[in-house]
Amino acid sequence: MKIYINDIPVRIRDSRRKEEKEYDLQLIDAEGMIPLAKLKGHVLIKNKTHSAIDKLLKIMTNKKHHKIKSVEIVVKNKLKAEEYLISHFNLVEAAGGLVEKDDKVMMILRHGLWDIPKGKLEKNEKRKNAAEREVEEETGAKVQIIEKIGATWHTYLMNHKYVIKKTHWYRMECLDDSKIKPQKEENIQEVVWMNQEELDIAMYHSYKTIGQVVKKYRELMSIEA
C-alpha cells in the first residue's frame, strides 16, 4: 500500500520483503513517537506500533514537510496495519479516468497543476458509473471505460477531520469531444489533449499521485516514457 501525504509517498510493506534501495535515515524502535523534525530524504521506519504510525501519518497530513522525499514503513502484518490505519481515518472513495483520443490523452489544469478528471462516488453509485460521470461533468466530453488502470491513496484534512481517499482510475475512450468545456465550478481552468512528450512535460507540474497513474497507464499500454 502506498499513500500520498502532501505529495510524499508513504509505503507500507511486509517485513518479509527485502529492502529495495538505500535510505538516508533508518528508525528501528518499537517504542516512542517518531521524531518528525529529524526525518529527511528517503526514510525507513521499522517495528513501530500501529498507533505510532497513525500519529505520524496525521502529523504529516497537517502540514508539508519539504525535507522528506519518501517514507517506507515495515510492519509484521501488512494487512492488519492497513486495516488499522484506514479505520482511523474517514474513508472517501472517488473515481476518474485517463481519456484517449487517437495518440493523445486528456488532461485538465486545476489550481495551476495538471490533473486527471475524477470525483467522489455518490451514495450507492458504482465506481465505473462514477468515473464516467465525473469525467463527463468536468470536461464536457462523452467517454466510455475500456479497462481499469489501478487505484491510488492520499490523505488530507477537511473540516478538522482526517480523510483518506481511495481513487479508482480507468482507461477510457473518447466518444465525443465536440462540447468539451472545463467545469469552472470545480476550478478547472483548461481541458487539453496531450501527446506523450507534452505529457512528460506536464508531469513536472503535477501531483505525484497523477504521475503514478500515468506510469501505470504507460505500463498497461507498453509506452516508454
Buried (B, 14 or more C-beta within 10 A) or exposed (E): BBBBBBEBBBBBBEEEEEEEEEBBBBBEEEEEEBEBEEBEEBBBBBBBBBEBBBBBBBBBBEEEBEEBBBBBBBBEEBEEBBEBBBEBBEEBBBBBBBBBBEEBBBBBBBEEEBBBBBBEBEEEBEBBEBBBBBBBBBBBBBBEBBEBBBBBBBBBEEEEEBBBBBBBBBBBEBEEBEEBEBBEEEEBEEBBBBEBEBBEEBBEEBBBBBBBBBBBBBEBEEEEE
